[in-house]
Amino acid sequence: MRKTTPFFRMSEHFAKKMNRLAAQHEPFLFILDFDLKAPLIFTLAEAESRGILFEINGQRNFQPVFPTKKAIQFEKQPISFSDYRKGFDNVMRHIRHGNSFLTNLTFPTPVKTNLSFEEIFHRSRAPYKLLLPEKCVVFSPEIFVKITDGKISSYPMKGTIDAAIPNAASQILNDRKETAEHNTIVDLIRNDLSMVAKKVHVSQFRYIDEVKTHEKTLLQVSSEISGELPSDYHSNIGTIIATLLPAGSISGAPKQKTVEIIKESEIDQRGYYTGVFGLFDGQNLDSAVMIRYIEQKNNQMIFRSGGGITVFSEPEKEYQEMIDKVYVPIH
């Protein structure tokens, strides 16, 4: 396992609770914020009593609701390019000094919409959905890790393009910046999994998924990295998850220094955004990265988004990618 760091020490309490519940084969829901300052671990009965709703690859704790469909109003109010550029330039300075190879830079975007959190949750189409009442709603396309019968797999998602662009799939697969970014994350995740598993290998490399939104269709690039866990993995599930945090795809490489750069370059704390949530069903575990995330803050809805910055990044393109990721997957 990874050498103890301040980040890992913060995770010890929630990891022990996850270890205990999993060793007893007790199903539970976990919701872990980016900084691990407010991790939540609930039995399914506790989650239900708090009004928390989830859908994780078809496993859900609610009866499907079909709200009355209405025309969607969804207005984005992104930060100015000049404000974005300040964070971008600081990240690039660190990259040029060799402090990071890849840094995930994110910003909040206020949105105005005629949809409630509940309507967004029930109408969104995504494999991973979460509703924390009066806190946030998540409709994530990105798997964090799956643990099935002793096999652990991670699916980092790096690379997004508008599907309407001519030859979009070919463009993103052959883009120098996107290729470098994806390669860096695959290598990082492979190294992370090697701390908890054996026989780690890349099962699928740079495959494309299609994501439909309320305004356009996006193509997103992912890979699959897998390994084999020790036979006693149930009693160590929390420790395994803690060792892998934060998710490489939403932090960068090298991880510890890059997290410092993120906190220096972004304008506020991430909270639960880019944390992870998931379900242990008594035998297996499935989890997602908390991207495609809207939070309630000061009576306002705030969408959070961003992207990976490398030495090849162009600020105008990165700024536009941040805005393109502000959407609801309702169609």
N, C-alpha and C positions, 0 to 999 in steps of 0.2 A: 504494500500500500504506500501511498504518497507520504513523504516526510511531513510531519506536522508543521503547519504554517498558521499565522493568525487567522486567516480565512477559514481553515479547516477546524481550528479550535472553536470558532463561533458555531460550527455545524454539529458539534458533538452531541448536544442535547437532543436535537431533532433526530439525529442519526440513531441514537440509542432507542428512542421511541419506535422508530421504523423497524429497527432490528428486532425489538421485542414483539411487536405485532406480527411481523412476517414470520418469526420463529414459531408463533402460535397459529399461523395460517389464518390470521384475522384480517379480513379485507379492510382497506383504509384508503382514504383520499389524502394526497399531500399537495400543498401549494407553497412553493418556496420562492421568496423574493430574491432579487438579484444580489443584494448584500447580506442575505441571511439574517436580517435584523428582526424579522417578524414571520418566521416559518410557521405554517399551519399544518397540523396532522390531525385528521378526524376519522373516527370510525364512520361507516356509512350512515348509521343512525344519527350520529352527531352532526354530520354534514346536512342531512335532511332537516333536522331540527333548527338549523340556522338558515334554512332557505337557500342553501348553495346548490346550484344545478350544474351538472356536468354531462357531457357526452364524449366518450373516449373510444374511437373506432367502433361505434355501434353499441357500446356498453353505456347505459344511461340510468339516471335515477329519477326520471320523470316520464310522464306520458306525453307523447308528441302533441304539440299544440299547433294549430294552423291559423295564425292571426289573419284577420281580414287584410287582403292585399291592398296597398294604396301606392300611389306614385311617391317615389322616394325623393325627399329633399335632402341634399347632402352638400354642404358648402365648406370648403377647406379654407383655413386662414393660416397658411404656413408662415414661419419666421422669414424675415427678409434674407435675400441672398448674401447681403453684406454680413449679417449676423451669423449665418451658416459658415461663411468664409472664415470667420475668426476661429471657430473650432476646427475647421478643415486645415487651415494653415498651421495651427498648433500641432495637429496630428502629423502633418507632413514634415514638420521640423523634427519631431521625434523619429520618424521613419528615416529621414536623411542622416540622423545622428546614430542610426543603428539600434535604437531602443525598441523598435517594433518592426515586424515585417508586414503585419496586417492589424488594423484597428477598426473595430466596429463603432461607427460614430452615429449617434441618434439624437433626435430632437422632438419636442412636443409640437403638435399641430392642433390648435383649437378647431372644433368642427361644430357647425350648426345643422341639426337634422330634426325632422319630424318623427323620428323613430325613438322609442324608449329602449333602455337596455334590454328589457324583456323581449321586445319585438326583434331587436337585432339578434339576440341569442336564438330565438326560435326560428327566425327566417333565414339565418345565415347557413350556408352549406360549407361545412369544413369538417375534417375528420376529428378535430379536437376542439371542444367548446367548453367554456366555463363561465358561470355567472356568479360573481360575489355581490350580493345585493348592496346597492348604494355605494359600491366600490369600483368594480370594473367588470367588463365583459371581454372575453377572448374568443377568437375564432381562428385558431392556428392551423396552418398547413404543415408545420414542421415537427417531425418526431424528434424527441430527445434520445431516449433509449427504450428499447424493448428487452425484456428478459423472459424467455420462454424455454422451459425445460432445460435450464442450465446454459442456454446460449444467450449471449448479450449482443445486441446490435444497435448501432447509432446511425443516424441518417442526416448528416449536416446538409443544409440547404444554402447554397451560395451561387447567386446569379439570377437576375430577374430582367425580363425584357417584354415589351409590348408585343403580343402575338401578331398584331396587324402590320408590324414592320416587315417589309419584303425579306424573305429568307431569314426570318427571325431566329429559328433554331440553329441554322448554320452560323449566323452572325455571333450568337452568344457562345457557341461551342468553340469558335475560332478566335474570339476576342482575347488579346494578349493579357489585358488586365484581369478579365474574368477567369481566365485559365490559371493565372498565377494565384489569384485569391482562392480559388477552389482547391488547387493543389496544396496550398499552405494549410487550409482547414482540414483536409483529408489526412495530411501528415500529423497535424496536431491531435485529431481525434484518435488516430491509430496509436499514437504514443499514450494518450489518456487511457484508452481501453487496455493497453498493455500493462498498466498499473494494477488492474483488477482481474484480468483474464489472460488465458494462454491461447496460442494458435490464432492470434489476431491477424486478420487479412481483409483486403478490400473485396467485397463480394460483387458490388456493382459500382462502376465509375462513371459519373457525370451523365445520369439519365434525366430526362425532361418530364415534368408534370405540367398539366394545364390547369390554371386557376381562373374561374369565371367570376367577375365582379359586377357591381351595379352599373359600371360604365365601360368596361373593356375586358378582354381576356389577356392574361399574363402567362408567360412561360417561365418556369422556375427549375433550376438545375440542382440535383441532389446526387449524393453517393451513399452507398451502404458499406459499413465497416462492421465486422463481426468477430467474436471470440468465444471461448469456452470458459465458464466460471467454475470455481472449485465446488465440490459436492456439498459444502456447508453454506452455500450462498444465501439461503433463506435467512439465516441468523445474522447475515452481514449486509442485507439489502440497503439499509440506511447508510452504512459506511461506504458501500460501493457508490451510491448516488453522490454522497458528500465528496468523495475523492474526484469525481468527474466534474464537479461544479467549479466555476460557472461554465455554462455551455460554450464550447470553443467558437461556434458559429456566430455568437453575439458578443464575444469579447475580442479574441484575436490571439496573436502569437508574437513573442512568448507571453503566456497568459498573465502571470502575476504583474509584470511591468506594464503590460498593455491595459490592465484594469486600472492602474494608477493614471495612465494617460487619458483613459476614458473619463475618469472623475475630474481631471484637470481641464478637459476640453468641452464637456457637455455643460449645459446651463442649469441643470437641476438633477436631483437624484432620480434613479429609475424606479424605485419601489418594486412592485411585482412585475413590471414590464421587463422582459427578457429573463425572468426567473423561469422555473419549470413547474408544471403540475402533472399529476398522474394518478393512476389507480393500481393498487395491488389487490387482485381479486381473490387472494387466499392461496394462489399457486404461482401466478405469473404477474409481471408488471409491464405497464405501458405508460408512456409519458410524452409530453410535448414541451417545446420551448414556447414561452408566453410572448409570441409576436402576434401582429394583427390584434392590437390591444387598445381599448378605449377605457379611460378612467373618468370618474366623476371628481372634479376638483373645483372648489369655490363656486358651486352651482353651474359649472361649465363642463362640457364633454371635451376631453383632450385625447386625441389619437397620437400614438407614439410610433415612430418609424425611423429607419436609417439604413445604413449599408456599410460594407467593408471598404476601407481605404487602404490602398497599396501605393507604392512608388509610381505606378502607372496611372493613378486616378486623375481624372479631370474634374475640377470642382463643379462646373456647370452640369455635367452628367450625373454626378453623385447627388447634387441638390435635387435634380429632376427625379431620380430614382426614389429619394426620400418621399417626395410628393406623390409619385405613382403608387407607392405602397399604402397610401391613405385611402382605404376603400372598405366597403362592406361586401362580402361575397353573397349577394342576393341578386338573383336573376330569374 
